[in-house]
Each structure stands twice: as C-alpha cells, then as structure tokens.
C-alpha cells in the first residue's frame, strides 16, 4: 500500500510541476511602490525620459523625475534603460469564452441559439482560468473586452482584467456594450465560378433581418419610455442601456453599405455606435467622424476586403482614420494567435503612417475611451489604476519586445505561462541549456 501511495504522490507532484494552475492571482498590494528611471510612454502621445512613478494602494499617485523614495520598506523597481507602458487593452475578443475552437465543445461558451439574445451576458461565462490568459499577460495585454458571438443581437460584452480567481474578480466594467452582427450584404457566388445560387437573394434576406433588429429596438424604446409596466420583458430590459447611454451598440460589419446602416442606427435611435471590423472604413472616414462613430479594426494582418483595394490597404487604414479624426482602436482576432499579436498589429500600423505613440494609443488610451474605461486606465496618469508593463525594448517591435514586469492595480503579476513551461520541459528533455 505504501508503494502505491508513493507512486501516486510522485505522479501528482510531476503533474503539478507542469501545471499552469500553480500561477495564482496576485494579492492586493497595500502601501507604496515605485517604478523609477524608466522611459515612460504615457499613452496619450507623451514620452517622459528618466521618469519615476509613485503608486499607492494600486493607484498612480505621482509621476516625475527624482521623486523622493522613502527609506522604509517600500517596493522599488528600477526601469533604467527600459520602457514603461500602460497595460495593453484588447478591445474585442472571445478570450475566456472560447478555449480550443470547435474541436472541444465543452471548452467553449461564446454564443447562444437564436437571433435576438440581448439579455445574454458574456461576463458570467468568462473563464478566468483559461490557459490563453497567461500567454497574453506575458505579452503585456492586461485587459480585454469579452465579446459574445451570435447571429444578430448576441448580448452584452464586459471588460475584464487578467488577474482574477473568477469572473466576479475579473469584472472591470460590466455590460458596457451590446453586440449586433450585421447580416452580410454581399451577393456571394456558389463554388467560386460566378454561378448565382438559384432562388436565393442574400442581400434581400440580410435587409429583412436588419429590419427585424430595427423593429426590436423600436419596441424596446416604447418599453423604455413606458411609465407603468404591467410585466417585465427581459430582452427589452437588457436594451435599456442603449437608450440611457450607459451602453454602446457595437456593430460588427466591414462593407461600406453595412456601415451606412450602422450610421442609420445613430440617426434613428440616437445610439452610441461603434463599428467592429470596419475594413472599408477608410472610404467613409469623414462620415464616421461626423457621426462620432469609433472603429475597432479587427485584424491588420489580412488581405484587403476588395480585390480592387491596394494589397497593403489594411496596413494603411489606421492612418486614414487618424487623419480624419476618427477615434479607433486595433485588436487581434486571429484565431491562430488568440490575441498575442495585438501590439505587433499596432506596430505594423506604425510602419504605414502612424507615429509609434499614435499606434500605442490604439491599443491603450483609444481602446479605453471606446470601452468607457478611460477614467480608470489606458494611460499612465495620476489617479488612474496602476495597470503598467515594463519592457526591455519597443513593445511594438517583435524583435525587441520583452515584457519583464507587469502590474494590474499595483499588483505584480507572475509572467509564467503554458508556453514558457513547455519550453522548459523540452529544454530539459533534450538537455538544452
């Protein structure tokens, strides 16, 4: 019996030594800590050389050169020769909702059956123990907008911070956006040979589904203004935030004709609208600016939408939006990288017309503004949460970007992850030093 107990204990020990579950959320940091002598990229375009940051109880308290550091027991991190950035923000992702793709259904909870599900809340399905999360933290991504998927109205998204025991701990801003997936308005061909599908008009079908959503919002508006309600309608209740401006309507679409319908939602209902995707947004940038519609560009490392566009148009679109004054953010929704190329997408935009600080803003302060959390994060400014990363090199450059420290609300994070553990495992196996 003793022999079997020893074997089982050994197996458990070997499994635990390889498990990401040994990476725990950091305890709250009480008192002061300092990051000194770093090159601070504020996130709003400013770069402060040889600058120190004083953090107190998780909040940024002072920023400046030669800040006095008390002699008593305070944590001090020397960032001399390194770059200090706001924690990066992924403005649209299904991280924590989708783990292993379609192959393992039990690991996924990102969509519901049915076309109109405004009452679905992504936050309650969020898995704070996802193996993907630590790989994102290692790259400097500390917050994300967790988005449900669906046919038309998919439900509400919430912003989470990536250092939590459960979804309640992770919640940073809940139910800030309602997500509408615009039906495709492209007359697609069958088999790629230019043969139209008989008896099917996809554009007409798409417009009918759009009218279904508009009818829902008209009824929801009537419900919203009704004084004495005799019954509670959960779907209409879920849409109230769109009318009282506590929530934004995120419209997922790419084509100009689809984005023009999104503009109609602003004019008809007065919603605060955000375009998600917007690959053709460069064509109507002045109109988007006129209607105060921000854009979240989903994937820069892709082919253009139209065969008539420049091959590098996705790389140039951020610059067009910047020049037109359109508020925009960049995200990474590539299923292969699961968000890890966020900063390199922004780096590509910096090679095609944006300054590096403008590109940085697209994954920090701009994203925070779009998500309604700019009062708490997105830049290194006094009064905001100490969501900060330290990198040995340029965070936008794949060659030099090495994140050495990360803090969420002043808590120092472990930067261990499954990738690093597997690397060490196989280095040990093959005797590589």
C-alpha positions as CSV (number, residue, x, y, z in Angstrom):
1,X,0.0,0.0,0.0
2,X,2.8,2.3,0.9
3,X,4.4,1.7,-2.5
4,X,1.3,2.7,-4.4
5,X,0.8,5.8,-2.3
6,X,4.4,6.9,-3.2
7,X,3.8,6.3,-6.9
8,X,0.5,8.3,-6.8
9,X,2.2,11.1,-4.9
10,X,5.0,11.2,-7.4
11,X,2.6,11.4,-10.3
12,X,0.7,14.2,-8.7
13,X,3.9,16.1,-8.0
14,X,5.1,15.8,-11.6
15,X,1.8,17.0,-12.9
16,X,1.6,19.9,-10.5
17,X,5.1,21.0,-11.5
18,X,4.0,21.4,-15.1
19,X,0.6,22.9,-14.4
20,X,-0.3,26.5,-15.1
21,X,-2.7,26.2,-12.2
22,X,0.3,27.0,-9.9
23,X,0.2,30.6,-11.3
24,X,-2.1,32.3,-8.8
25,X,-3.7,35.7,-8.9
26,X,-1.5,38.2,-7.0
27,X,-2.7,39.6,-3.6
28,X,-3.7,43.2,-3.4
29,X,-0.7,45.5,-2.9
30,X,-1.1,47.8,0.1
31,X,1.1,50.8,0.5
32,X,3.5,52.4,-1.9
33,X,5.7,51.1,-4.6
34,X,7.9,52.9,-7.1
35,X,9.0,52.3,-10.7
36,X,12.0,54.5,-11.3
37,X,14.2,55.9,-14.0
38,X,12.2,54.4,-16.9
39,X,11.2,55.9,-20.3
40,X,7.5,56.4,-19.7
41,X,5.2,56.2,-22.6
42,X,2.1,57.8,-21.2
43,X,-0.3,56.6,-23.8
44,X,-1.6,60.0,-24.8
45,X,1.3,60.8,-27.1
46,X,3.8,61.9,-24.5
47,X,7.1,60.2,-23.8
48,X,8.8,61.1,-20.5
49,X,12.5,60.3,-20.2
50,X,14.2,59.1,-17.0
51,X,10.9,59.3,-15.1
52,X,9.6,57.7,-12.0
53,X,6.1,56.6,-11.0
54,X,4.8,56.5,-7.4
55,X,1.9,54.0,-6.8
56,X,-0.1,54.0,-3.6
57,X,-2.7,51.3,-2.9
58,X,-3.0,50.4,-6.6
59,X,-3.4,53.9,-7.9
60,X,-0.9,56.1,-9.7
61,X,-0.1,58.9,-7.2
62,X,2.8,60.9,-8.6
63,X,4.8,61.0,-11.9
64,X,8.1,62.9,-12.3
65,X,11.8,62.9,-12.2
66,X,13.8,62.5,-9.0
67,X,10.7,61.5,-6.9
68,X,11.8,61.1,-3.2
69,X,11.6,57.4,-2.3
70,X,11.1,56.8,1.4
71,X,13.8,54.8,3.2
72,X,11.3,52.5,4.9
73,X,10.0,49.2,3.5
74,X,8.6,50.1,0.0
75,X,8.9,48.1,-3.2
76,X,11.1,49.8,-5.8
77,X,11.5,48.6,-9.4
78,X,14.4,50.1,-11.4
79,X,13.4,50.5,-15.0
80,X,16.6,52.3,-16.1
81,X,17.2,51.6,-19.8
82,X,13.7,50.1,-20.1
83,X,10.4,51.3,-21.5
84,X,7.3,51.7,-19.3
85,X,3.8,51.5,-20.9
86,X,0.2,51.4,-19.9
87,X,-1.2,47.9,-19.8
88,X,-2.4,46.9,-23.3
89,X,-6.1,46.5,-23.9
90,X,-7.7,44.1,-26.3
91,X,-10.9,45.9,-27.4
92,X,-12.7,42.9,-28.9
93,X,-12.0,39.2,-28.2
94,X,-13.6,35.9,-27.1
95,X,-10.8,35.0,-24.8
96,X,-12.1,33.2,-21.8
97,X,-15.2,32.1,-23.7
98,X,-13.5,30.0,-26.4
99,X,-10.6,27.8,-25.5
100,X,-9.9,25.0,-28.0
101,X,-12.1,26.0,-31.0
102,X,-14.8,23.8,-32.4
103,X,-12.9,20.6,-31.7
104,X,-13.8,20.5,-27.9
105,X,-17.2,21.9,-27.4
106,X,-17.0,21.6,-23.6
107,X,-14.3,24.3,-23.6
108,X,-16.4,26.9,-25.4
109,X,-19.3,29.1,-24.3
110,X,-19.4,32.1,-26.7
111,X,-22.8,32.0,-28.4
112,X,-26.5,31.2,-27.8
113,X,-29.1,29.7,-30.0
114,X,-31.5,32.2,-31.6
115,X,-31.2,35.5,-33.4
116,X,-32.2,38.0,-30.7
117,X,-30.4,37.5,-27.4
118,X,-29.8,41.0,-25.9
119,X,-30.2,39.6,-22.4
120,X,-27.1,37.3,-22.7
121,X,-24.2,38.5,-20.6
122,X,-20.7,37.3,-21.6
123,X,-19.2,38.0,-18.2
124,X,-21.0,35.1,-16.5
125,X,-19.5,32.6,-19.0
126,X,-16.0,34.1,-18.7
127,X,-13.4,31.5,-17.6
128,X,-10.7,33.3,-15.6
129,X,-8.6,30.1,-15.6
130,X,-8.2,30.0,-19.4
131,X,-4.7,28.8,-20.5
132,X,-4.7,31.6,-23.1
133,X,-4.8,34.4,-20.5
134,X,-1.3,34.0,-19.1
135,X,0.2,34.0,-22.6
136,X,-1.5,37.3,-23.2
137,X,-0.2,38.8,-19.9
138,X,3.4,37.7,-20.9
139,X,3.0,40.0,-23.9
140,X,1.7,43.0,-21.9
141,X,-2.0,42.6,-22.5
142,X,-3.7,43.2,-19.2
143,X,-7.3,44.0,-20.0
144,X,-9.8,42.8,-22.6
145,X,-13.4,43.4,-23.8
146,X,-15.0,39.9,-23.7
147,X,-17.5,39.7,-26.6
148,X,-20.3,37.2,-27.2
149,X,-20.9,35.9,-30.7
150,X,-24.2,35.2,-32.4
151,X,-26.5,35.6,-35.4
152,X,-27.9,39.1,-34.9
153,X,-28.1,40.5,-31.3
154,X,-25.6,38.4,-29.4
155,X,-25.8,40.0,-26.0
156,X,-23.5,42.3,-23.9
157,X,-19.8,42.4,-23.5
158,X,-17.8,43.2,-20.4
159,X,-14.2,44.4,-19.8
160,X,-12.1,42.1,-17.6
161,X,-8.7,42.4,-16.1
162,X,-6.4,39.4,-16.5
163,X,-5.6,38.6,-12.8
164,X,-8.6,37.0,-11.1
165,X,-9.8,33.9,-9.3
166,X,-13.2,34.1,-11.0
167,X,-15.4,36.2,-13.3
168,X,-16.6,38.3,-10.4
169,X,-13.0,39.3,-9.5
170,X,-12.2,39.8,-13.2
171,X,-15.0,42.2,-13.9
172,X,-13.6,45.7,-14.7
173,X,-16.7,47.2,-16.4
174,X,-19.7,45.1,-16.9
175,X,-22.2,45.1,-19.8
176,X,-20.8,48.2,-21.4
177,X,-21.7,47.1,-25.0
178,X,-24.5,45.4,-26.9
179,X,-23.3,43.4,-29.9
180,X,-25.1,43.4,-33.3
181,X,-23.7,41.2,-36.0
182,X,-24.7,42.8,-39.3
183,X,-26.0,40.3,-41.8
184,X,-23.8,40.0,-44.9
185,X,-24.9,42.3,-47.8
186,X,-22.8,40.6,-50.4
187,X,-24.4,38.6,-53.2
188,X,-22.0,35.6,-52.8
189,X,-21.5,33.2,-55.6
190,X,-21.5,29.4,-55.3
191,X,-18.4,27.4,-55.9
192,X,-16.3,30.4,-56.9
193,X,-17.4,30.1,-60.6
194,X,-19.7,33.1,-60.7
195,X,-22.9,30.9,-60.7
196,X,-25.6,32.5,-58.5
197,X,-27.5,30.3,-56.1
198,X,-30.9,29.7,-57.7
199,X,-33.9,31.2,-55.9
200,X,-31.8,32.9,-53.2
201,X,-31.3,36.6,-52.8
202,X,-28.9,37.0,-49.8
203,X,-29.0,40.8,-49.9
204,X,-32.8,40.8,-49.6
205,X,-32.6,38.2,-46.8
206,X,-30.0,40.3,-45.0
207,X,-32.1,43.5,-45.2
208,X,-35.1,41.6,-43.8
209,X,-33.0,40.6,-40.8
210,X,-31.8,44.1,-40.3
211,X,-35.4,45.3,-40.3
212,X,-36.1,42.6,-37.6
213,X,-33.5,44.2,-35.4
214,X,-34.8,47.7,-36.0
215,X,-38.3,46.5,-35.1
216,X,-36.9,45.1,-31.9
217,X,-35.3,48.4,-31.0
218,X,-38.5,50.3,-31.7
219,X,-40.4,48.0,-29.4
220,X,-37.7,48.3,-26.8
221,X,-37.8,52.1,-27.0
222,X,-41.6,52.0,-26.4
223,X,-40.9,49.7,-23.4
224,X,-38.2,52.1,-22.1
225,X,-40.4,55.2,-22.1
226,X,-43.4,53.3,-20.7
227,X,-44.1,54.6,-17.1
228,X,-46.3,51.9,-15.6
229,X,-45.2,48.5,-16.8
230,X,-47.5,45.6,-16.2
231,X,-44.9,42.9,-16.9
232,X,-41.1,42.7,-17.2
233,X,-39.6,41.8,-20.6
234,X,-36.1,40.6,-20.0
235,X,-35.0,41.3,-23.6
236,X,-36.3,44.8,-23.6
237,X,-34.8,45.4,-20.1
238,X,-31.4,44.3,-21.5
239,X,-31.6,47.0,-24.2
240,X,-32.4,49.9,-21.8
241,X,-28.7,50.9,-21.5
242,X,-28.7,51.8,-25.2
243,X,-31.3,54.4,-24.6
244,X,-30.0,55.9,-21.4
245,X,-26.4,55.9,-22.9
246,X,-24.9,53.6,-20.3
247,X,-24.3,51.1,-23.1
248,X,-22.9,51.3,-26.7
249,X,-24.1,49.4,-29.7
250,X,-21.1,47.5,-31.2
251,X,-22.0,46.8,-34.9
252,X,-19.8,44.1,-36.4
253,X,-19.5,44.8,-40.2
254,X,-16.9,45.6,-42.8
255,X,-18.5,46.9,-46.0
256,X,-19.4,50.5,-46.7
257,X,-23.1,49.6,-47.3
258,X,-23.2,47.8,-44.0
259,X,-21.6,50.7,-42.1
260,X,-24.1,53.1,-43.6
261,X,-26.8,51.1,-42.0
262,X,-24.9,51.5,-38.7
263,X,-25.0,55.2,-39.2
264,X,-28.8,55.0,-39.6
265,X,-28.9,53.4,-36.1
266,X,-27.3,56.6,-34.8
267,X,-29.8,58.9,-36.6
268,X,-32.9,56.8,-35.9
269,X,-32.4,55.8,-32.3
270,X,-29.6,58.1,-31.1
271,X,-27.4,55.2,-30.1
272,X,-23.7,55.5,-29.3
273,X,-22.4,53.2,-32.1
274,X,-19.0,51.5,-32.5
275,X,-18.0,49.8,-35.7
276,X,-16.2,46.5,-35.2
277,X,-14.3,45.3,-38.2
278,X,-14.6,48.3,-40.5
279,X,-12.1,47.1,-43.1
280,X,-13.7,49.5,-45.6
281,X,-13.9,52.4,-43.1
282,X,-11.2,54.3,-44.9
283,X,-13.7,55.0,-47.6
284,X,-16.2,56.9,-45.3
285,X,-13.9,58.2,-42.6
286,X,-15.3,61.8,-42.7
287,X,-18.8,60.4,-42.3
288,X,-17.8,58.3,-39.4
289,X,-16.2,61.4,-37.8
290,X,-19.3,63.5,-38.4
291,X,-21.4,61.0,-36.6
292,X,-18.9,60.3,-33.8
293,X,-18.6,56.6,-34.6
294,X,-15.4,55.0,-33.4
295,X,-13.9,51.9,-35.2
296,X,-12.3,48.8,-33.8
297,X,-10.1,47.3,-36.5
298,X,-10.1,43.6,-36.0
299,X,-7.2,42.3,-38.0
300,X,-4.5,44.3,-39.7
301,X,-2.5,41.3,-40.9
302,X,-5.0,40.3,-43.5
303,X,-5.8,40.7,-47.2
304,X,-7.9,43.7,-48.3
305,X,-11.7,43.2,-48.5
306,X,-12.0,44.1,-52.1
307,X,-9.8,42.9,-54.9
308,X,-9.6,46.5,-56.2
309,X,-8.0,47.7,-53.0
310,X,-4.3,48.2,-52.5
311,X,-2.7,45.0,-51.2
312,X,-1.5,46.9,-48.2
313,X,-4.7,48.7,-47.5
314,X,-5.3,47.0,-44.1
315,X,-2.0,48.4,-43.0
316,X,-2.8,52.0,-44.2
317,X,-6.4,52.2,-42.9
318,X,-5.4,53.3,-39.3
319,X,-3.6,56.3,-40.8
320,X,-6.6,57.3,-42.8
321,X,-8.8,57.2,-39.7
322,X,-6.2,59.1,-37.7
323,X,-6.0,61.9,-40.2
324,X,-9.8,62.1,-40.4
325,X,-10.0,62.4,-36.6
326,X,-11.9,59.1,-36.2
327,X,-11.4,57.5,-32.8
328,X,-10.1,54.0,-33.5
329,X,-8.6,51.0,-31.7
330,X,-6.7,48.0,-33.1
331,X,-7.3,44.5,-31.9
332,X,-6.2,40.9,-32.9
333,X,-9.0,38.5,-33.6
334,X,-6.8,35.9,-35.5
335,X,-7.8,32.5,-34.2
336,X,-4.3,31.3,-34.7
337,X,-2.6,33.9,-32.5
338,X,-5.5,34.2,-30.0
339,X,-4.6,37.9,-29.4
340,X,-0.9,37.6,-28.9
341,X,-0.1,39.8,-32.0
342,X,-2.1,42.8,-30.7
343,X,1.0,45.0,-30.2
344,X,2.5,43.8,-33.5
345,X,-0.6,44.8,-35.4
346,X,-0.2,48.2,-33.9
347,X,3.5,48.1,-34.9
348,X,2.5,47.4,-38.5
349,X,0.3,50.5,-38.5
350,X,3.3,52.5,-37.2
351,X,5.2,51.4,-40.3
352,X,2.4,52.7,-42.6
353,X,1.9,56.2,-41.5
354,X,1.1,56.3,-37.8
355,X,3.7,57.6,-35.3
356,X,4.6,55.0,-32.7
357,X,2.8,56.9,-29.9
358,X,-0.4,57.1,-32.1
359,X,-0.1,53.3,-32.7
360,X,0.4,52.7,-28.9
361,X,-2.7,54.8,-28.2
362,X,-4.7,52.5,-30.5
363,X,-4.2,49.6,-28.0
364,X,-4.2,51.6,-24.8
365,X,-6.0,55.0,-24.4
366,X,-8.1,54.9,-27.5
367,X,-9.3,51.4,-26.6
368,X,-10.1,52.6,-23.1
369,X,-12.1,55.6,-24.5
370,X,-14.2,53.3,-26.7
371,X,-14.8,50.9,-23.9
372,X,-15.7,53.6,-21.4
373,X,-12.9,52.9,-19.0
374,X,-10.6,55.8,-19.8
375,X,-11.3,57.4,-16.4
376,X,-9.5,54.3,-14.8
377,X,-6.9,53.0,-17.3
378,X,-5.4,53.3,-20.7
379,X,-2.7,55.8,-19.8
380,X,-0.1,56.4,-17.1
381,X,-1.7,59.4,-15.4
382,X,-2.2,60.4,-11.8
383,X,-5.4,59.0,-10.3
384,X,-5.7,56.0,-12.6
385,X,-5.2,52.4,-11.8
386,X,-1.6,51.2,-11.9
387,X,-2.0,48.9,-14.9
388,X,1.5,49.1,-16.1
389,X,4.0,47.0,-18.1
390,X,7.8,47.3,-18.3
391,X,9.6,46.1,-21.5
392,X,13.3,45.8,-22.3
393,X,12.6,47.2,-25.8
394,X,9.9,48.7,-28.0
395,X,6.6,47.0,-27.2
396,X,5.5,47.3,-30.8
397,X,8.6,45.6,-32.2
398,X,8.6,41.8,-32.4
399,X,12.4,41.7,-32.1
400,X,12.9,43.8,-29.0
401,X,9.5,43.4,-27.2
402,X,10.3,41.5,-24.0
403,X,8.0,42.2,-21.1
404,X,9.8,41.9,-17.8
405,X,7.3,43.2,-15.3
406,X,3.5,43.7,-15.3
407,X,1.2,45.2,-12.7
408,X,-2.6,45.3,-12.5
409,X,-3.9,47.8,-10.0
410,X,-0.5,47.8,-8.5
411,X,-0.3,44.0,-8.1
412,X,2.9,42.5,-9.5
413,X,1.9,39.6,-11.8
414,X,3.6,36.3,-12.5
415,X,4.6,36.2,-16.1
416,X,4.8,32.5,-16.3
417,X,2.6,30.7,-18.8
418,X,2.0,27.4,-20.6
419,X,4.3,28.3,-23.5
420,X,7.2,29.0,-21.1
421,X,6.6,25.9,-19.2
422,X,6.6,23.7,-22.3
423,X,9.7,25.4,-23.4
424,X,11.5,24.5,-20.1
425,X,10.0,21.0,-20.3
426,X,11.5,20.2,-23.7
427,X,14.8,22.0,-23.0
428,X,15.2,19.7,-20.0
429,X,14.2,16.6,-22.1
430,X,16.8,17.3,-24.8
431,X,19.5,18.7,-22.4
432,X,19.4,22.2,-23.9
433,X,20.8,24.9,-21.6
